[in-house]
Amino acid sequence: MRPIRMAVLGAADIARRRMLPAMASVPEIEPVVVASRDPDRAAALAGEYGLGAERSYEAVLRRDDLDAVYLPLPNALHFPWAERALEAGLHVLVEKPLTTSRDHTARLQLLAGGRGLVLMEAMMFVCHRQHEQVRALMAGLGTPLAFAAAFTVPPRPGADIRYRPDLGGGALLDTGVYPLRAAQHLLGPDLRVAAAVLRHDRALGVDVGGEALLLSPDGVTAHLEFGLDRPYRCRYEISGTAGRLLLDRAFTPPPGLAPTALLTDPAGAVTKLPLAADDQFAALLRRFARAVRAGRAPAEDVEASLAQARLLHDLREAARRVTV
Ligand SMILES: NC(=O)c1ccc[n+]([C@@H]2O[C@H](COP(=O)([O-])OP(=O)(O)OC[C@H]3O[C@@H](n4cnc5c(N)ncnc54)[C@H](OP(=O)(O)O)[C@@H]3O)[C@@H](O)[C@H]2O)c1
């Protein structure tokens, strides 16, 4: 069976550091061309992998040798370019978050479904095998009581897309989606927002950090912390009546890293438990390729993206804004 032929729209940092190396390692995927608004940037990145280079995203959509595109663009450009790519008959893998609004996400999913095309959000971390092992371990924690997750990073360079309100920047859409999606992944899709705070940077015009408290239908709480304004943290913890599990590097484990879960028993004794190593970018690409061959995205992926977009919407509606 021939591989899925893909283009990359934008010589983005994440494409260079993670996605193109993964594409080159997954036989089911064949990267064909990189497009950039800057021809030199397109040629330089394409040259590293022996790919073609295009000087505009439009030129990619006019080609007839592609099955799919990968969109590592600023968040606000995900919707218009995913829409154009779907209308051009291409399957689409979009960086997270799928779009910046609940309604745009729903519209794109309808468009893709109506055309028999795959639209998937590149939420790689859920494809890492460690979370399946966590699910199995949760049975030993007794009745779940509380979940806490954090993804926070130190300030980025001033010109970063994350500080641009017009490009869909902000900490919630950049880092907040990870703890939020982790809560949905492990506690179920029906979480509600109990409280939220967003720290809004007056000068930048975006939120640079925040917290939220979610509640599941059976009363489990989920505390989320996210930010572009504080030291690095990337973890989640689940507490139950019979124990606690902590997973560090939960969202961005590099390929080959053997993760370790820390299990704490009711008396406070801690056991280190090795989990399976995995390459979550490669795992996502294999999932995408299977979906393209099947002619549709897995229903649970579509529903998870929609549920995530709804919860992000509700969180923003509910949030108290603290101006900093
Ligand atoms: N899943 C993950 O693990 C992960 C990790 C990091 C980031 N991301 C996501 O990936 C996306 C890109 O993030 P990044 O860190 O790679 O950003 P980045 O390095 O700034 O890349 C964004 C790319 O978008 C293109 N672009 C098109 N119009 C633009 C505009 N008006 N201003 C700036 N850039 C524009 C640029 O490509 P050309 O100039 O070459 O055309 C640029 O290289 C975001 O949606 C982010 O949330 C995901």
The ligand as an SDF file (V2000), in Angstrom:
LIG
                    3D

 48 52  0  0  0  0  0  0  0  0999 V2000
    1.6150   19.4780   19.2620 N   0  0  0  0  0  0  0  0  0  0  0  0
    2.6960   20.0070   19.8170 C   0  0  0  0  0  0  0  0  0  0  0  0
    3.4510   19.3430   20.5440 O   0  0  0  0  0  0  0  0  0  0  0  0
    3.0110   21.4530   19.5400 C   0  0  0  0  0  0  0  0  0  0  0  0
    4.1750   22.0310   20.0310 C   0  0  0  0  0  0  0  0  0  0  0  0
    4.4520   23.3610   19.6990 C   0  0  0  0  0  0  0  0  0  0  0  0
    3.5550   24.0800   18.9220 C   0  0  0  0  0  0  0  0  0  0  0  0
    2.4060   23.5060   18.4980 N   0  0  0  0  0  0  0  0  0  0  0  0
    1.4420   24.2390   17.6750 C   0  0  0  0  0  0  0  0  0  0  0  0
    2.0190   24.4060   16.3880 O   0  0  0  0  0  0  0  0  0  0  0  0
    1.6530   25.6500   15.8240 C   0  0  0  0  0  0  0  0  0  0  0  0
    2.9130   26.4240   15.4460 C   0  0  0  0  0  0  0  0  0  0  0  0
    3.7000   26.6060   16.6020 O   0  0  0  0  0  0  0  0  0  0  0  0
    5.2890   26.8870   16.4750 P   0  0  0  0  0  0  0  0  0  0  0  0
    5.8120   26.9940   17.8410 O   0  0  0  0  0  0  0  0  0  0  0  0
    5.9080   25.8970   15.5750 O   0  0  0  0  0  0  0  0  0  0  0  0
    5.2620   28.3420   15.8150 O   0  0  0  0  0  0  0  0  0  0  0  0
    6.2370   29.0340   14.7460 P   0  0  0  0  0  0  0  0  0  0  0  0
    7.5950   28.4520   14.8030 O   0  0  0  0  0  0  0  0  0  0  0  0
    6.0850   30.5100   14.9360 O   0  0  0  0  0  0  0  0  0  0  0  0
    5.5980   28.5970   13.3570 O   0  0  0  0  0  0  0  0  0  0  0  0
    4.4210   29.1180   12.8440 C   0  0  0  0  0  0  0  0  0  0  0  0
    4.5590   29.1470   11.3230 C   0  0  0  0  0  0  0  0  0  0  0  0
    3.3580   29.6950   10.7960 O   0  0  0  0  0  0  0  0  0  0  0  0
    3.6560   30.3520    9.5800 C   0  0  0  0  0  0  0  0  0  0  0  0
    2.8950   31.6120    9.5210 N   0  0  0  0  0  0  0  0  0  0  0  0
    1.9480   31.9110    8.5950 C   0  0  0  0  0  0  0  0  0  0  0  0
    1.4410   33.1310    8.7970 N   0  0  0  0  0  0  0  0  0  0  0  0
    2.0980   33.6430    9.8650 C   0  0  0  0  0  0  0  0  0  0  0  0
    2.0290   34.8830   10.5300 C   0  0  0  0  0  0  0  0  0  0  0  0
    1.1790   35.8460   10.1390 N   0  0  0  0  0  0  0  0  0  0  0  0
    2.8570   35.0980   11.5690 N   0  0  0  0  0  0  0  0  0  0  0  0
    3.6990   34.1290   11.9820 C   0  0  0  0  0  0  0  0  0  0  0  0
    3.8240   32.9170   11.3760 N   0  0  0  0  0  0  0  0  0  0  0  0
    3.0170   32.6790   10.3260 C   0  0  0  0  0  0  0  0  0  0  0  0
    5.1490   30.5940    9.5360 C   0  0  0  0  0  0  0  0  0  0  0  0
    5.6360   29.8230    8.4750 O   0  0  0  0  0  0  0  0  0  0  0  0
    6.3000   30.4550    7.1420 P   0  0  0  0  0  0  0  0  0  0  0  0
    6.6910   31.8640    7.4670 O   0  0  0  0  0  0  0  0  0  0  0  0
    7.4440   29.5510    6.9310 O   0  0  0  0  0  0  0  0  0  0  0  0
    5.2660   30.3910    6.0930 O   0  0  0  0  0  0  0  0  0  0  0  0
    5.6830   30.0350   10.8400 C   0  0  0  0  0  0  0  0  0  0  0  0
    6.8670   29.3090   10.6700 O   0  0  0  0  0  0  0  0  0  0  0  0
    0.7600   26.3340   16.8620 C   0  0  0  0  0  0  0  0  0  0  0  0
   -0.5840   26.0680   16.5560 O   0  0  0  0  0  0  0  0  0  0  0  0
    1.1250   25.6410   18.1670 C   0  0  0  0  0  0  0  0  0  0  0  0
    0.0370   25.6080   19.0900 O   0  0  0  0  0  0  0  0  0  0  0  0
    2.1390   22.2100   18.7880 C   0  0  0  0  0  0  0  0  0  0  0  0
  1  2  1  0
  2  3  2  0
  2  4  1  0
  4  5  1  0
  4 48  2  0
  5  6  2  0
  6  7  1  0
  7  8  2  0
  8  9  1  0
  8 48  1  0
  9 10  1  0
  9 46  1  0
 10 11  1  0
 11 12  1  0
 11 44  1  0
 12 13  1  0
 13 14  1  0
 14 15  2  0
 14 16  1  0
 14 17  1  0
 17 18  1  0
 18 19  2  0
 18 20  1  0
 18 21  1  0
 21 22  1  0
 22 23  1  0
 23 24  1  0
 23 42  1  0
 24 25  1  0
 25 26  1  0
 25 36  1  0
 26 27  1  0
 26 35  1  0
 27 28  2  0
 28 29  1  0
 29 30  1  0
 29 35  2  0
 30 31  1  0
 30 32  2  0
 32 33  1  0
 33 34  2  0
 34 35  1  0
 36 37  1  0
 36 42  1  0
 37 38  1  0
 38 39  2  0
 38 40  1  0
 38 41  1  0
 42 43  1  0
 44 45  1  0
 44 46  1  0
 46 47  1  0
M  CHG  2   8   1  16  -1
M  END
$$$$
